[in-house]
């Protein structure tokens, strides 16, 4: 069984990670303003790293 992907964006893992990253972003909008630049930023960057790592390989 061979898979032929022309782009990393065709991978189901990438699609799921992108969707979850969007959900994480929306969720962090509800965080308190005191966390806006520390915890919120760290959570957002970590959720984006999955897509970035898939794109690198």
N, CA, C and O atoms as a Tripos MOL2 file, in Angstrom:
@<TRIPOS>MOLECULE
protein
  228   227    57     0     0
PROTEIN
NO_CHARGES

@<TRIPOS>ATOM
      1 N           0.8290   -1.1760    0.0000 N.3       1 UNK1
      2 CA          0.0000    0.0000    0.0000 C.3       1 UNK1
      3 C           0.8740    1.2410    0.0000 C.2       1 UNK1
      4 O           1.4980    1.5670    1.0100 O.2       1 UNK1
      5 N           0.9190    1.9010   -1.0780 N.am      2 UNK2
      6 CA          1.7000    3.1210   -1.1410 C.3       2 UNK2
      7 C           0.8080    4.3450   -1.1320 C.2       2 UNK2
      8 O          -0.2640    4.3710   -1.7350 O.2       2 UNK2
      9 N           1.2700    5.3270   -0.4500 N.am      3 UNK3
     10 CA          0.5480    6.5900   -0.4050 C.3       3 UNK3
     11 C           1.3000    7.6140   -1.2270 C.2       3 UNK3
     12 O           2.5280    7.6900   -1.1700 O.2       3 UNK3
     13 N           0.5790    8.3840   -1.9740 N.am      4 UNK4
     14 CA          1.1910    9.4010   -2.7940 C.3       4 UNK4
     15 C           0.6880   10.7630   -2.3280 C.2       4 UNK4
     16 O          -0.4290   11.1740   -2.6440 O.2       4 UNK4
     17 N           1.5340   11.4490   -1.5740 N.am      5 UNK5
     18 CA          1.1890   12.7750   -1.0820 C.3       5 UNK5
     19 C           2.0180   13.7920   -1.8350 C.2       5 UNK5
     20 O           3.2430   13.6790   -1.8960 O.2       5 UNK5
     21 N           1.3680   14.7720   -2.4010 N.am      6 UNK6
     22 CA          2.0960   15.7890   -3.1380 C.3       6 UNK6
     23 C           2.5550   16.9090   -2.2140 C.2       6 UNK6
     24 O           3.4590   17.6700   -2.5580 O.2       6 UNK6
     25 N           1.9340   17.0110   -1.0420 N.am      7 UNK7
     26 CA          2.2530   18.0970   -0.1370 C.3       7 UNK7
     27 C           1.9800   17.6350    1.2940 C.2       7 UNK7
     28 O           1.1000   16.8070    1.5280 O.2       7 UNK7
     29 N           2.7330   18.1720    2.2410 N.am      8 UNK8
     30 CA          2.5260   17.7900    3.6380 C.3       8 UNK8
     31 C           1.1370   18.1750    4.1240 C.2       8 UNK8
     32 O           0.6370   17.5870    5.0830 O.2       8 UNK8
     33 N           0.5110   19.1430    3.4860 N.am      9 UNK9
     34 CA         -0.8270   19.5590    3.8900 C.3       9 UNK9
     35 C          -1.8840   18.5210    3.5480 C.2       9 UNK9
     36 O          -3.0260   18.6310    3.9930 O.2       9 UNK9
     37 N          -1.5160   17.5120    2.7610 N.am     10 UNK10
     38 CA         -2.4340   16.4260    2.4340 C.3      10 UNK10
     39 C          -2.4840   15.3660    3.5350 C.2      10 UNK10
     40 O          -3.3920   14.5350    3.5530 O.2      10 UNK10
     41 N          -1.5300   15.3880    4.4380 N.am     11 UNK11
     42 CA         -1.4690   14.3900    5.5010 C.3      11 UNK11
     43 C          -2.5980   14.5950    6.4990 C.2      11 UNK11
     44 O          -2.8900   15.7210    6.9010 O.2      11 UNK11
     45 N          -3.2240   13.5020    6.8920 N.am     12 UNK12
     46 CA         -4.3190   13.6230    7.8610 C.3      12 UNK12
     47 C          -3.7980   14.1240    9.2090 C.2      12 UNK12
     48 O          -4.5090   14.8330    9.9210 O.2      12 UNK12
     49 N          -2.5710   13.7610    9.5610 N.am     13 UNK13
     50 CA         -1.9880   14.2420   10.8180 C.3      13 UNK13
     51 C          -1.8310   15.7540   10.7950 C.2      13 UNK13
     52 O          -2.0650   16.4180   11.8050 O.2      13 UNK13
     53 N          -1.4360   16.3030    9.6530 N.am     14 UNK14
     54 CA         -1.2870   17.7550    9.5390 C.3      14 UNK14
     55 C          -2.6540   18.4370    9.6470 C.2      14 UNK14
     56 O          -2.7980   19.4470   10.3360 O.2      14 UNK14
     57 N          -3.6450   17.8800    8.9660 N.am     15 UNK15
     58 CA         -4.9780   18.4770    8.9980 C.3      15 UNK15
     59 C          -5.5490   18.4900   10.4100 C.2      15 UNK15
     60 O          -6.1430   19.4800   10.8370 O.2      15 UNK15
     61 N          -5.3660   17.3820   11.1380 N.am     16 UNK16
     62 CA         -5.8560   17.3090   12.5080 C.3      16 UNK16
     63 C          -5.1040   18.2690   13.4090 C.2      16 UNK16
     64 O          -5.7060   18.9440   14.2440 O.2      16 UNK16
     65 N          -3.7920   18.3330   13.2460 N.am     17 UNK17
     66 CA         -2.9850   19.2360   14.0670 C.3      17 UNK17
     67 C          -3.3440   20.6920   13.7940 C.2      17 UNK17
     68 O          -3.3890   21.5060   14.7170 O.2      17 UNK17
     69 N          -3.5970   21.0230   12.5320 N.am     18 UNK18
     70 CA         -3.9740   22.3940   12.1840 C.3      18 UNK18
     71 C          -5.3110   22.7530   12.8140 C.2      18 UNK18
     72 O          -5.4700   23.8390   13.3720 O.2      18 UNK18
     73 N          -6.2730   21.8360   12.7260 N.am     19 UNK19
     74 CA         -7.5920   22.0770   13.3080 C.3      19 UNK19
     75 C          -7.4950   22.2490   14.8180 C.2      19 UNK19
     76 O          -8.1190   23.1490   15.3810 O.2      19 UNK19
     77 N          -6.7290   21.4050   15.4660 N.am     20 UNK20
     78 CA         -6.5830   21.5140   16.9090 C.3      20 UNK20
     79 C          -5.8310   22.7860   17.2940 C.2      20 UNK20
     80 O          -6.1180   23.3900   18.3280 O.2      20 UNK20
     81 N          -4.8760   23.1880   16.4720 N.am     21 UNK21
     82 CA         -4.1840   24.4470   16.7280 C.3      21 UNK21
     83 C          -5.1330   25.6240   16.6910 C.2      21 UNK21
     84 O          -5.0280   26.5470   17.5000 O.2      21 UNK21
     85 N          -6.0650   25.5880   15.7430 N.am     22 UNK22
     86 CA         -7.0810   26.6510   15.6650 C.3      22 UNK22
     87 C          -7.9770   26.6340   16.8990 C.2      22 UNK22
     88 O          -8.3420   27.6880   17.4210 O.2      22 UNK22
     89 N          -8.3280   25.4440   17.3600 N.am     23 UNK23
     90 CA         -9.1690   25.3300   18.5520 C.3      23 UNK23
     91 C          -8.4300   25.8380   19.7890 C.2      23 UNK23
     92 O          -9.0160   26.5080   20.6400 O.2      23 UNK23
     93 N          -7.1490   25.5160   19.8790 N.am     24 UNK24
     94 CA         -6.3460   26.0010   21.0040 C.3      24 UNK24
     95 C          -6.2860   27.5180   20.9850 C.2      24 UNK24
     96 O          -6.4230   28.1570   22.0280 O.2      24 UNK24
     97 N          -6.0820   28.0980   19.8140 N.am     25 UNK25
     98 CA         -6.0350   29.5550   19.7060 C.3      25 UNK25
     99 C          -7.3410   30.1720   20.1960 C.2      25 UNK25
    100 O          -7.3290   31.1160   20.9850 O.2      25 UNK25
    101 N          -8.4540   29.6410   19.7310 N.am     26 UNK26
    102 CA         -9.7570   30.1630   20.1590 C.3      26 UNK26
    103 C          -9.9480   30.0270   21.6670 C.2      26 UNK26
    104 O         -10.5010   30.9160   22.3150 O.2      26 UNK26
    105 N          -9.4870   28.9120   22.2150 N.am     27 UNK27
    106 CA         -9.6300   28.6800   23.6490 C.3      27 UNK27
    107 C          -8.7860   29.6780   24.4490 C.2      27 UNK27
    108 O          -9.2100   30.1430   25.5070 O.2      27 UNK27
    109 N          -7.5990   30.0040   23.9470 N.am     28 UNK28
    110 CA         -6.7400   30.9180   24.6900 C.3      28 UNK28
    111 C          -7.2660   32.3560   24.6720 C.2      28 UNK28
    112 O          -6.8300   33.1850   25.4710 O.2      28 UNK28
    113 N          -8.1820   32.6480   23.7800 N.am     29 UNK29
    114 CA         -8.7770   33.9820   23.7720 C.3      29 UNK29
    115 C          -9.6010   34.2420   25.0360 C.2      29 UNK29
    116 O          -9.8540   35.3910   25.3970 O.2      29 UNK29
    117 N         -10.0110   33.1690   25.6950 N.am     30 UNK30
    118 CA        -10.8120   33.3070   26.9140 C.3      30 UNK30
    119 C          -9.9500   33.3920   28.1740 C.2      30 UNK30
    120 O         -10.4740   33.5870   29.2710 O.2      30 UNK30
    121 N          -8.6380   33.2490   28.0250 N.am     31 UNK31
    122 CA         -7.7490   33.2990   29.1870 C.3      31 UNK31
    123 C          -7.7310   34.7110   29.7660 C.2      31 UNK31
    124 O          -8.0070   35.6760   29.0540 O.2      31 UNK31
    125 N          -7.4150   34.8360   31.0310 N.am     32 UNK32
    126 CA         -7.3390   36.1680   31.6430 C.3      32 UNK32
    127 C          -6.2570   37.0280   30.9920 C.2      32 UNK32
    128 O          -5.2610   36.5140   30.4840 O.2      32 UNK32
    129 N          -6.4650   38.3290   31.0140 N.am     33 UNK33
    130 CA         -5.5030   39.2580   30.3980 C.3      33 UNK33
    131 C          -4.1260   39.1550   31.0450 C.2      33 UNK33
    132 O          -3.1170   39.4220   30.3930 O.2      33 UNK33
    133 N          -4.0730   38.7740   32.3050 N.am     34 UNK34
    134 CA         -2.7770   38.6610   32.9890 C.3      34 UNK34
    135 C          -1.9140   37.5530   32.3960 C.2      34 UNK34
    136 O          -0.6930   37.5670   32.5500 O.2      34 UNK34
    137 N          -2.5360   36.6020   31.7250 N.am     35 UNK35
    138 CA         -1.8050   35.4920   31.1090 C.3      35 UNK35
    139 C          -1.5650   35.7180   29.6270 C.2      35 UNK35
    140 O          -1.0210   34.8400   28.9570 O.2      35 UNK35
    141 N          -1.9480   36.8520   29.1040 N.am     36 UNK36
    142 CA         -1.9130   37.0810   27.6680 C.3      36 UNK36
    143 C          -0.5220   36.9020   27.0700 C.2      36 UNK36
    144 O          -0.3970   36.3730   25.9660 O.2      36 UNK36
    145 N           0.5130   37.3250   27.7630 N.am     37 UNK37
    146 CA          1.8340   37.3040   27.1460 C.3      37 UNK37
    147 C           2.7280   36.1730   27.6420 C.2      37 UNK37
    148 O           3.8140   35.9810   27.0950 O.2      37 UNK37
    149 N           2.3170   35.4300   28.6400 N.am     38 UNK38
    150 CA          3.1730   34.3640   29.1360 C.3      38 UNK38
    151 C           2.5930   32.9860   28.8100 C.2      38 UNK38
    152 O           3.0330   32.3280   27.8670 O.2      38 UNK38
    153 N           1.6380   32.5700   29.5710 N.am     39 UNK39
    154 CA          1.0590   31.2390   29.3820 C.3      39 UNK39
    155 C           0.3770   31.1060   28.0290 C.2      39 UNK39
    156 O           0.5460   30.0950   27.3470 O.2      39 UNK39
    157 N          -0.3790   32.0980   27.6400 N.am     40 UNK40
    158 CA         -1.1010   32.0540   26.3710 C.3      40 UNK40
    159 C          -0.1420   31.9090   25.1960 C.2      40 UNK40
    160 O          -0.3600   31.0930   24.3010 O.2      40 UNK40
    161 N           0.9180   32.7050   25.2080 N.am     41 UNK41
    162 CA          1.9000   32.6470   24.1200 C.3      41 UNK41
    163 C           2.5640   31.2800   24.0500 C.2      41 UNK41
    164 O           2.7530   30.7370   22.9610 O.2      41 UNK41
    165 N           2.9150   30.7280   25.1880 N.am     42 UNK42
    166 CA          3.5710   29.4230   25.2170 C.3      42 UNK42
    167 C           2.6390   28.3340   24.6940 C.2      42 UNK42
    168 O           3.0780   27.4660   23.9400 O.2      42 UNK42
    169 N           1.3830   28.3590   25.0730 N.am     43 UNK43
    170 CA          0.4190   27.3500   24.6130 C.3      43 UNK43
    171 C           0.2090   27.4700   23.1090 C.2      43 UNK43
    172 O           0.1600   26.4620   22.4050 O.2      43 UNK43
    173 N           0.0870   28.6910   22.6160 N.am     44 UNK44
    174 CA         -0.1160   28.8890   21.1780 C.3      44 UNK44
    175 C           1.0840   28.4070   20.3760 C.2      44 UNK44
    176 O           0.9220   27.7430   19.3520 O.2      44 UNK44
    177 N           2.2930   28.7370   20.8360 N.am     45 UNK45
    178 CA          3.4910   28.3120   20.0950 C.3      45 UNK45
    179 C           3.6340   26.7980   20.0930 C.2      45 UNK45
    180 O           4.0210   26.2140   19.0810 O.2      45 UNK45
    181 N           3.3300   26.1620   21.2080 N.am     46 UNK46
    182 CA          3.4570   24.7040   21.2630 C.3      46 UNK46
    183 C           2.4330   24.0120   20.3710 C.2      46 UNK46
    184 O           2.7240   22.9680   19.7870 O.2      46 UNK46
    185 N           1.2380   24.5850   20.2610 N.am     47 UNK47
    186 CA          0.2250   23.9690   19.3970 C.3      47 UNK47
    187 C           0.5960   24.1160   17.9200 C.2      47 UNK47
    188 O           0.2450   23.2560   17.1120 O.2      47 UNK47
    189 N           1.2930   25.1820   17.5610 N.am     48 UNK48
    190 CA          1.7280   25.3790   16.1700 C.3      48 UNK48
    191 C           2.9480   24.5330   15.8200 C.2      48 UNK48
    192 O           3.2110   24.2940   14.6410 O.2      48 UNK48
    193 N           3.6880   24.0810   16.8120 N.am     49 UNK49
    194 CA          4.9310   23.3570   16.5340 C.3      49 UNK49
    195 C           4.6660   22.0090   15.8560 C.2      49 UNK49
    196 O           5.5140   21.5280   15.1040 O.2      49 UNK49
    197 N           3.5330   21.4060   16.1000 N.am     50 UNK50
    198 CA          3.2160   20.1150   15.4750 C.3      50 UNK50
    199 C           3.1650   20.2850   13.9530 C.2      50 UNK50
    200 O           3.7800   19.5100   13.2210 O.2      50 UNK50
    201 N           2.4490   21.2770   13.4890 N.am     51 UNK51
    202 CA          2.3480   21.5350   12.0480 C.3      51 UNK51
    203 C           3.7190   21.9030   11.4820 C.2      51 UNK51
    204 O           4.0890   21.4600   10.3950 O.2      51 UNK51
    205 N           4.4480   22.6960   12.2090 N.am     52 UNK52
    206 CA          5.7690   23.1200   11.7330 C.3      52 UNK52
    207 C           6.7110   21.9330   11.6030 C.2      52 UNK52
    208 O           7.4730   21.8470   10.6410 O.2      52 UNK52
    209 N           6.6650   21.0300   12.5520 N.am     53 UNK53
    210 CA          7.5350   19.8550   12.4940 C.3      53 UNK53
    211 C           7.1280   18.9220   11.3570 C.2      53 UNK53
    212 O           7.9940   18.3320   10.7100 O.2      53 UNK53
    213 N           5.8570   18.7790   11.1070 N.am     54 UNK54
    214 CA          5.4080   17.9540    9.9850 C.3      54 UNK54
    215 C           5.8390   18.5730    8.6600 C.2      54 UNK54
    216 O           6.1790   17.8530    7.7210 O.2      54 UNK54
    217 N           5.8280   19.8720    8.5770 N.am     55 UNK55
    218 CA          6.2100   20.5500    7.3500 C.3      55 UNK55
    219 C           7.7110   20.4300    7.0810 C.2      55 UNK55
    220 O           8.1350   20.4530    5.9260 O.2      55 UNK55
    221 N           8.5120   20.3040    8.1340 N.am     56 UNK56
    222 CA          9.9560   20.2000    7.9730 C.3      56 UNK56
    223 C          10.4070   18.8690    7.3920 C.2      56 UNK56
    224 O          11.4030   18.8130    6.6700 O.2      56 UNK56
    225 N           9.6900   17.8080    7.6960 N.am     57 UNK57
    226 CA         10.1540   16.4880    7.2790 C.3      57 UNK57
    227 C           9.8020   16.1560    5.8620 C.2      57 UNK57
    228 O          10.1340   15.0720    5.3810 O.2      57 UNK57
@<TRIPOS>BOND
     1     1     2 1
     2     2     3 1
     3     3     4 2
     4     3     5 am
     5     5     6 1
     6     6     7 1
     7     7     8 2
     8     7     9 am
     9     9    10 1
    10    10    11 1
    11    11    12 2
    12    11    13 am
    13    13    14 1
    14    14    15 1
    15    15    16 2
    16    15    17 am
    17    17    18 1
    18    18    19 1
    19    19    20 2
    20    19    21 am
    21    21    22 1
    22    22    23 1
    23    23    24 2
    24    23    25 am
    25    25    26 1
    26    26    27 1
    27    27    28 2
    28    27    29 am
    29    29    30 1
    30    30    31 1
    31    31    32 2
    32    31    33 am
    33    33    34 1
    34    34    35 1
    35    35    36 2
    36    35    37 am
    37    37    38 1
    38    38    39 1
    39    39    40 2
    40    39    41 am
    41    41    42 1
    42    42    43 1
    43    43    44 2
    44    43    45 am
    45    45    46 1
    46    46    47 1
    47    47    48 2
    48    47    49 am
    49    49    50 1
    50    50    51 1
    51    51    52 2
    52    51    53 am
    53    53    54 1
    54    54    55 1
    55    55    56 2
    56    55    57 am
    57    57    58 1
    58    58    59 1
    59    59    60 2
    60    59    61 am
    61    61    62 1
    62    62    63 1
    63    63    64 2
    64    63    65 am
    65    65    66 1
    66    66    67 1
    67    67    68 2
    68    67    69 am
    69    69    70 1
    70    70    71 1
    71    71    72 2
    72    71    73 am
    73    73    74 1
    74    74    75 1
    75    75    76 2
    76    75    77 am
    77    77    78 1
    78    78    79 1
    79    79    80 2
    80    79    81 am
    81    81    82 1
    82    82    83 1
    83    83    84 2
    84    83    85 am
    85    85    86 1
    86    86    87 1
    87    87    88 2
    88    87    89 am
    89    89    90 1
    90    90    91 1
    91    91    92 2
    92    91    93 am
    93    93    94 1
    94    94    95 1
    95    95    96 2
    96    95    97 am
    97    97    98 1
    98    98    99 1
    99    99   100 2
   100    99   101 am
   101   101   102 1
   102   102   103 1
   103   103   104 2
   104   103   105 am
   105   105   106 1
   106   106   107 1
   107   107   108 2
   108   107   109 am
   109   109   110 1
   110   110   111 1
   111   111   112 2
   112   111   113 am
   113   113   114 1
   114   114   115 1
   115   115   116 2
   116   115   117 am
   117   117   118 1
   118   118   119 1
   119   119   120 2
   120   119   121 am
   121   121   122 1
   122   122   123 1
   123   123   124 2
   124   123   125 am
   125   125   126 1
   126   126   127 1
   127   127   128 2
   128   127   129 am
   129   129   130 1
   130   130   131 1
   131   131   132 2
   132   131   133 am
   133   133   134 1
   134   134   135 1
   135   135   136 2
   136   135   137 am
   137   137   138 1
   138   138   139 1
   139   139   140 2
   140   139   141 am
   141   141   142 1
   142   142   143 1
   143   143   144 2
   144   143   145 am
   145   145   146 1
   146   146   147 1
   147   147   148 2
   148   147   149 am
   149   149   150 1
   150   150   151 1
   151   151   152 2
   152   151   153 am
   153   153   154 1
   154   154   155 1
   155   155   156 2
   156   155   157 am
   157   157   158 1
   158   158   159 1
   159   159   160 2
   160   159   161 am
   161   161   162 1
   162   162   163 1
   163   163   164 2
   164   163   165 am
   165   165   166 1
   166   166   167 1
   167   167   168 2
   168   167   169 am
   169   169   170 1
   170   170   171 1
   171   171   172 2
   172   171   173 am
   173   173   174 1
   174   174   175 1
   175   175   176 2
   176   175   177 am
   177   177   178 1
   178   178   179 1
   179   179   180 2
   180   179   181 am
   181   181   182 1
   182   182   183 1
   183   183   184 2
   184   183   185 am
   185   185   186 1
   186   186   187 1
   187   187   188 2
   188   187   189 am
   189   189   190 1
   190   190   191 1
   191   191   192 2
   192   191   193 am
   193   193   194 1
   194   194   195 1
   195   195   196 2
   196   195   197 am
   197   197   198 1
   198   198   199 1
   199   199   200 2
   200   199   201 am
   201   201   202 1
   202   202   203 1
   203   203   204 2
   204   203   205 am
   205   205   206 1
   206   206   207 1
   207   207   208 2
   208   207   209 am
   209   209   210 1
   210   210   211 1
   211   211   212 2
   212   211   213 am
   213   213   214 1
   214   214   215 1
   215   215   216 2
   216   215   217 am
   217   217   218 1
   218   218   219 1
   219   219   220 2
   220   219   221 am
   221   221   222 1
   222   222   223 1
   223   223   224 2
   224   223   225 am
   225   225   226 1
   226   226   227 1
   227   227   228 2
@<TRIPOS>SUBSTRUCTURE
     1 UNK1         2 RESIDUE 1 A UNK
     2 UNK2         6 RESIDUE 1 A UNK
     3 UNK3        10 RESIDUE 1 A UNK
     4 UNK4        14 RESIDUE 1 A UNK
     5 UNK5        18 RESIDUE 1 A UNK
     6 UNK6        22 RESIDUE 1 A UNK
     7 UNK7        26 RESIDUE 1 A UNK
     8 UNK8        30 RESIDUE 1 A UNK
     9 UNK9        34 RESIDUE 1 A UNK
    10 UNK10       38 RESIDUE 1 A UNK
    11 UNK11       42 RESIDUE 1 A UNK
    12 UNK12       46 RESIDUE 1 A UNK
    13 UNK13       50 RESIDUE 1 A UNK
    14 UNK14       54 RESIDUE 1 A UNK
    15 UNK15       58 RESIDUE 1 A UNK
    16 UNK16       62 RESIDUE 1 A UNK
    17 UNK17       66 RESIDUE 1 A UNK
    18 UNK18       70 RESIDUE 1 A UNK
    19 UNK19       74 RESIDUE 1 A UNK
    20 UNK20       78 RESIDUE 1 A UNK
    21 UNK21       82 RESIDUE 1 A UNK
    22 UNK22       86 RESIDUE 1 A UNK
    23 UNK23       90 RESIDUE 1 A UNK
    24 UNK24       94 RESIDUE 1 A UNK
    25 UNK25       98 RESIDUE 1 A UNK
    26 UNK26      102 RESIDUE 1 A UNK
    27 UNK27      106 RESIDUE 1 A UNK
    28 UNK28      110 RESIDUE 1 A UNK
    29 UNK29      114 RESIDUE 1 A UNK
    30 UNK30      118 RESIDUE 1 A UNK
    31 UNK31      122 RESIDUE 1 A UNK
    32 UNK32      126 RESIDUE 1 A UNK
    33 UNK33      130 RESIDUE 1 A UNK
    34 UNK34      134 RESIDUE 1 A UNK
    35 UNK35      138 RESIDUE 1 A UNK
    36 UNK36      142 RESIDUE 1 A UNK
    37 UNK37      146 RESIDUE 1 A UNK
    38 UNK38      150 RESIDUE 1 A UNK
    39 UNK39      154 RESIDUE 1 A UNK
    40 UNK40      158 RESIDUE 1 A UNK
    41 UNK41      162 RESIDUE 1 A UNK
    42 UNK42      166 RESIDUE 1 A UNK
    43 UNK43      170 RESIDUE 1 A UNK
    44 UNK44      174 RESIDUE 1 A UNK
    45 UNK45      178 RESIDUE 1 A UNK
    46 UNK46      182 RESIDUE 1 A UNK
    47 UNK47      186 RESIDUE 1 A UNK
    48 UNK48      190 RESIDUE 1 A UNK
    49 UNK49      194 RESIDUE 1 A UNK
    50 UNK50      198 RESIDUE 1 A UNK
    51 UNK51      202 RESIDUE 1 A UNK
    52 UNK52      206 RESIDUE 1 A UNK
    53 UNK53      210 RESIDUE 1 A UNK
    54 UNK54      214 RESIDUE 1 A UNK
    55 UNK55      218 RESIDUE 1 A UNK
    56 UNK56      222 RESIDUE 1 A UNK
    57 UNK57      226 RESIDUE 1 A UNK
